[in-house]
Amino acid sequence: MKLRFLGTAALSGLFALSLAGCAATQTDQPTALDNGAPATVETVEETEEVVTAEPVDEATAEQEAASPAALQIVDSGWFAADNGMVDFAVKVQNPNKTVEAVDPVIEVVGKDEAGNVIFDETIETPGVLPDSTYYYSYVAGSTASKGADATTSAKPATVDFTITTPEGSWQATEQKLGDVYTVTDGGAADTEFGAKEFTGTVTASEQLDGATQSRVDVILLDQDGKIEGGYFKIVDTEPGKAADYDIYAVGAPEFASYAVYASPWAEEAAETAE
C-alpha cells in the first residue's frame, strides 16, 4: 500500500505518537543526555567551514546522468507505541556528485515474530541533493493487522527499510546540502503531559530546491551512536534568519543522546502534505 506523503492516516498517527510536524538538519554533534533525562545541555552551534568543492569531470557527470548510483540507507531505528504504530528514523546518503534524487520513496515493512508481514507502507520523501546526507523521521504502521483484541494494531517484531528513486526522477544540479544549515540546540525538557520537548533554532544560509520551509529532525541515539528513532517538524525559514523550533516527543524510549538535523522542505512537498 502506498501512503501519500504525510496523508491523513500518517498525520493522525504522527499526532498520537509524536506531536511533531515534519523536518531534518545537518550537524554531526549529538547532544549527550543521561538516559534521556531532562537536559542540562549546553547550546551547540554548528560552525561553518569554507570548503572548496573539487570540480567534477565531465565523464563523471555523464555517467551519473545515464546511470545514477542508488540512494543508501546507512542507519535506521524504530520503536513501537502501544497502539502498534511505529516511529522511525533513517539516515540516507546520495553518493552521486552531480544528480539529485527528486522523488525517492521509503518502503517500511513490519513483520511479526513468525516473519509474517503485518504492514507494508511506502512514504514519499523530499529530494536528496548530490553528495549529501539526510535524516528523515516518520510514522508507519497505520495499515497494520489488528491485534488479538481486534481493536489495536499488532506490534511488529522487526521493521525493514528500503529506499528507491523512480525511473526518470533524477536531475542534474550543482546544489548540495553542505553547511547550509546551522542548528543551535536549546536542549530537551520534560513537559507536564509526559512528553519530551526539544527546542532550539535553525538557520539556513541559502535556499535549496526553492524551499521557503525547512524540515527539522530530532534523532534519538543509543550509547553506540546508532539511531533509535526520531521526531520531526516543519518550520518557515528565511535565509540568514534564525527560526525557532519546538518538537514534542511522546512515548520516546530511553536514549543516550540525540542530534538535530535540517534539510529543505520544498513547496510541492508541503502541498502534498496538506
C-alpha positions, 0 to 999 in steps of 0.5 A, spaced: 500 500 500 502 506 498 501 512 503 501 519 500 506 523 503 504 525 510 496 523 508 491 523 513 492 516 516 500 518 517 498 525 520 493 522 525 498 517 527 504 522 527 499 526 532 498 520 537 505 518 537 509 524 536 506 531 536 511 533 531 510 536 524 515 534 519 523 536 518 531 534 518 538 538 519 545 537 518 550 537 524 554 531 526 554 533 534 549 529 538 547 532 544 549 527 550 543 526 555 543 521 561 538 516 559 534 521 556 533 525 562 531 532 562 537 536 559 542 540 562 545 541 555 549 546 553 547 550 546 551 547 540 552 551 534 554 548 528 560 552 525 561 553 518 567 551 514 569 554 507 570 548 503 572 548 496 568 543 492 573 539 487 570 540 480 567 534 477 569 531 470 565 531 465 565 523 464 563 523 471 557 527 470 555 523 464 555 517 467 551 519 473 546 522 468 545 515 464 546 511 470 545 514 477 548 510 483 542 508 488 540 512 494 543 508 501 540 507 507 546 507 512 542 507 519 535 506 521 531 505 528 524 504 530 520 503 536 513 501 537 507 505 541 502 501 544 497 502 539 502 498 534 504 504 530 511 505 529 516 511 529 522 511 525 528 514 523 533 513 517 539 516 515 540 516 507 546 518 503 546 520 495 553 518 493 552 521 486 556 528 485 552 531 480 544 528 480 539 529 485 534 524 487 527 528 486 522 523 488 525 517 492 520 513 496 521 509 503 518 502 503 517 500 511 515 493 512 513 490 519 513 483 520 511 479 526 515 474 530 513 468 525 516 473 519 509 474 517 508 481 514 503 485 518 504 492 514 507 494 508 507 502 507 511 506 502 512 514 504 514 519 499 520 523 501 523 530 499 529 530 494 536 528 496 541 533 493 548 530 490 553 528 495 549 529 501 546 526 507 539 526 510 535 524 516 528 523 515 523 521 521 516 518 520 510 514 522 508 507 519 504 502 521 497 505 520 495 499 515 497 494 520 493 487 522 489 488 528 491 485 534 488 479 538 483 484 541 481 486 534 481 493 536 489 495 536 494 494 531 499 488 532 506 490 534 511 488 529 517 484 531 522 487 526 521 493 521 525 493 514 527 499 510 528 500 503 529 506 499 528 507 491 528 513 486 523 512 480 525 511 473 526 518 470 526 522 477 533 524 477 536 531 475 542 534 474 544 540 479 550 543 482 546 544 489 548 540 495 546 540 502 553 542 505 553 547 511 547 550 509 544 549 515 546 551 522 542 548 528 543 551 535 540 546 540 536 549 546 536 542 549 530 537 551 525 538 557 520 534 560 513 537 559 507 536 564 503 531 559 509 526 559 512 528 553 519 530 551 520 537 548 526 539 544 527 546 542 532 550 539 533 554 532 535 553 525 538 557 520 539 556 513 544 560 509 541 559 502 535 556 499 535 549 496 530 546 491 526 553 492 524 551 499 521 557 503 520 551 509 525 547 512 524 540 515 527 539 522 529 532 525 530 530 532 534 523 532 534 519 538 541 515 539 543 509 543 550 509 547 553 506 540 551 512 536 546 508 532 539 511 531 533 509 535 528 513 532 526 520 531 521 526 531 520 531 526 517 538 524 516 543 519 518 550 520 518 557 515 525 559 514 528 565 511 535 565 509 540 568 514 534 568 519 534 564 525 527 560 526 525 557 532 523 550 533 519 546 538 518 538 537 514 534 542 516 527 543 511 522 546 512 515 548 520 516 546 524 510 549 530 511 553 536 514 549 543 516 550 543 522 546 540 525 540 542 530 534 538 535 530 538 535 523 535 540 517 534 539 510 529 543 505 522 542 505 520 544 498 513 547 496 510 541 492 512 537 498 508 541 503 502 541 498 502 534 498 502 534 505 496 538 506 
